[in-house]
Amino acid sequence: MPSRFGHSGSIRNTAVLRYVVLVLLVFLGLGLVKYSPIYPPPVVSGSRQYPKDAYKAASTPPAPQNPTRPGATADPTATRTTPNRQHPIDELIGKADDEFYALVSRASPDLFSAATRYRELRGRHPPPGFDQWYEFAKSRDALVVEEFFDQIYHDLNPFWGIDAPKIRNEARNFDQTIKIRAHNATTEAEPPWMHLWLDLIKTIEQYLPDMDLAINVMDEPRLVVPWEQIDAYVQAEKRSRKLVPASEVISEYSKNPETGPSADPAIEWNTSGPYFDIARRGCHPDSPARLAQTMTDFSRDPHISLRYAAPHMYKGYVSNWTRATSICDQPDLQSLHGAFIEPLSIKSSDHLMPMFGGSKLATNNEILLPPAMYWSDNEMYSGAGFEGHTWEEKHDKAIWRGAATGGRNKIDTWRGFHRHRLVSMMNGTQVARAENWTEIPGNFALPPQSYNLKSLQTGKLGEWTGQFCDAAFMDLLCWEAEPDMGCRYTGEYYQLVKAMPMAEQFRYKYLPDLDGNSFSGRYRGFLRSNSLPIKATIFKEWHDSRLVPWKHFVPMDNRYLDFHGILEYFLGYPGFSGDGPESVVPGHDHEARKIAQAGEDWAKKALRREDMQIYVFRLLLEYARVSDDNRERLGFVGDLQR
């Protein structure tokens, strides 16, 4: 069969039929769909409490948007820009600078101010050992900003609604655990990630009380407790907050007995999907995800529009990263991300237990640790061996290499997979065919006209993409494995290439970063590379509270319809054969370099191995307290007794 990724290709019969019908609709002016008004997005709190009436969503997927060309969509979030109007990305960069400055200006210069700030934000005394933790952090030249640790409290606060003995018991009886006894951390588990986490914890074991840590070693997160139950636990935590008189505070953790109450009945693990049904029970009952119909048929080409992106976009670009990464506002992602179409594995529970893991959805209830691969020196994740290149030496291109991970891509489902979508969108030939009406794209959409892209206006988006983008798979991961890493149902769309070391990718200025089966293990390496990460994800990580979008990285919507707009902003439009001089649009290389440099500098200041130690040290002090029978009175008050 002729290849579709390079030179020639055929259109499926059904695609031809859709094409003819689409042309008729365009000329007849039928099928226009209007969006409902867009309201300012409500604040999303750490406990996932959404304003009860904030959502007015249909329970069915949105209707097609009557595109004016193959794969095009209407954009309810974008505003056309003119040469004399400031680009929305300029505005977002300016706001990000202000946000970051405000964040770091709240750094605590000494133990007294750190403890004071803790009480202001958390409503109780810091945990025992807080003074040792602070000295540990300062001795490693860390910037101590209390907000950097917000994720810890998002993860642990619900456990104040559960009895401490139950927390300890469930952790002790899990099959994959790290145990700490008498300042010695050990594990009997075999998975390699466990030993990396153990190695991290052993660097701080001398400071830690006795405890058991249940660890999720799967790629996918496992716990999704219904929003209603989590909200009840969070309300219990809020009621428990109080500043106990210093004279009544207990400053020593209890010993964790080797044996305890008999184990509760075994947790029931669900091993079947759809995973979207599992994940969305962590959303507010009135959220679009909870109200939407579940999709089970992924054999049709996915519908891609920005309808559900509006609450987190500003004039077509991501402005609210928290909402952009949450599925609760975006039920359409169930057909646009492999984790929901068919994940590699499912083993989930709606029971809240103290399980640690490296990443999770906003609706999951694991307690986040820095991912084990970030602690590793493996070149695949760290870019070890990178000698450094100046910005001027780097290629003016976006580069992406990887495997077709993301779940079990199959003949009737792969078109909805997120990695396949971006690789197609970075292929100049596929984009040109869609742009020229010679083929309707089966797994992506062209950017809306409202982005005002010069490459689109001149009819040369495909040519522009071919010049500035380079993306390819090194393994198609066909569900039924085939020789040479090929695949009978995707091989005609994608050309396989050899793997490219991460250090080699750092020779390019722009690094799109996508989820795999879960989060991307390359993200920290990308941030440290002095290239510019363009990040799209649905997963949360430990460092989210200390990274500012548009300051340290470029955020991208999970539909990727803003991808070409982002790149044309930075790279400009140089003009091609037949274009007049008025077609040339200058890029914003200075702004790209500024964000890339800020991301590298900040990653080497706030995402070091030392910062992982500091985060885990603080996390485990809090975990030990919430697991302690005396937790209501446990605390540090040394600063109040001077």
C-alpha positions, 0 to 999 in steps of 0.5 A: 500500500502506498505510504501516506506520510511522505509522497502518495496515498489513498482516501478511505471510501468512508472518508470520500463520502464524508468529504462530498457531504462536507462540501455540499454542506459548506456550499449550502450553508447548513449545519452551523452550530453556535456556542453558548456564551463563555463565562469567566472560569471559576476558581478550582480549589485544591479540594476539587470543590467547584461552584455548584452552578458553574457548569451548563453542559450538554450530556452528549458530545458537541456537534460538528462545527461545520468547518470551512475546510477539511478538519477545521473547527470553530474556536469560541476562545480565540480573537482575531489579532491584527498586526497592530494589536498585541499578541495574546501570548505577549499578554500571557508571558507578561502575566506569568512574569508577574505571577512568578515574581509574586510567588518567589517574593513570599520566600521565608528567610528564616525558621520563624517566618517559615513557621509563621507562614505555615500556620497562616496557610495550613491552620495548624502548627507545623509537624514535629521535625519542621526545624530540622527540615528547614535547616536541611533545606537552607543548607542545600541552598533551597528557596523555601516558599510555603506554596511550593508544597501545596500538593502535599496538602492537596494529597494528605488533607483527606486522610484527616477524615480517616482514623489514624490506625486505619491509615497505618493498617492499610499501608502496612498490609499492602504488597508493595511497601517501603518500611522505615524503622529506627531510621532505616528504610527497607523494601522487599519489593522487586520492581526497579522503580521501588529501589529508586524511591528507596534510594531517595528516601534513604538519603533522608532516613535519619530524620524520619519516624517509623512508617510504612509507605504503600507504593503504586508501581504501575504506570497508571494511577489507581485510586479514584474516590467519589468527589462526594466522599473526598469532599466530606473528608476535606471538610473534616480536615478543615474542622480539625484545624486549630492552633493547639496551645504550645504547652499542650503540643506533643513534639515526638511521633509515636512508635509505629508498632510492627504489628497492629489490628488485623487487616481490613477485608481486601480492597476490591480492585476493578480491572475493567473500563471504560477508564473515563467512567472510573476517573470522572467519579472524582469530579464535581457532580455538576461538572461536564465530565459527570454529566456527559455520556460515556463513549465506547465506540472509537472506530470513527474519526474523533471529533475535535473542537475547542468547545470544552477548552474555552474555560481554560483558554485566553484568545486561543491559548492556555491561560489556566493550567489547572483547568487545562489539565483537568478532565472534569471540564473536558468530557471530549478528552475521553476520545482524544487520549489513550488513557481513556480509550484503552489504557495499558492496564487498569487496577483501580479502587474507589477506596481511599488508602494511603498509596504513593505514586509518581503521577496522577490525574487531578481526580486520582487520590494517590500521594505524589512523590517525585517520579522515580525516573527523575531520581535516575541518571538514565539518559532516556530521562535526564539527557545525561551526556548533554554538553550544552548548546547555546540558543543560537546554535540550536535548530529553529525547529520543533522535534519529537521522537518517541514510541506510540505509547499511551495505551493499547492502540488498536485498528479501530481506536488508534485515531483518538490516541494523543501521540498519533495526533501530534505526530500527524500534525507535525507532518507537513505532507499530512497537513498539506493534504488536509489544507488542500482538500485532497484528504480529510485528516482522520485523527487531527484537525487544522487550526481555526481561522481565528488564530489568524495564521499567515501560513494558513492564510497563504495556503502553505501551512503544510509547507511551513510545517514541513520546514519547522517540524520534525516528528516521528515514531521509533516503534508503532507498538501495534497491539499485536506485535509485528516485526521491526516495530511496524504495524499493519494499520498505522504503518501507512501513516507513519514512517519509523525512524531510529531512536534519537538520544535526548541529548541530540534532541536538545540541539533543537529549540522547541521540544513538544512534550506529551503524555505516554502511558501516564506522565512524560518522564522526559519533562524534567530533562527538557526543562533543564535543556535550555530548549523550550518545552511545549507541554500538554498533559492530563497528569499532575506531578509533585512540582506543579506548584513551583512551575509557572506556565509561560514563564518556565514552559509553554502550555498547550491544550490537549487537543493541540489545535493551538500548536501551530499558533504557538509555533508561528508566534515564536518562529514567524512566517518567512514567506515561500515561493509566490508570497509577497513581502507583505506575507512575511511575519516576524517571529519572537525568538527573543521571547522563546529564548527568554522562557527557555532560559528561565525554565533551565535556570529555575529547574536547576534551582528548584527541581534538583535532586536536593529539591526532591529530597526536601519535598519528600522530607516534608511530605513524610513528616506530614504523612507520619503526623496524619498517621499518628494517634496523637495527630491533633496535638502533634506539632512544632512550636519551638519558634514560639518558645524562644 
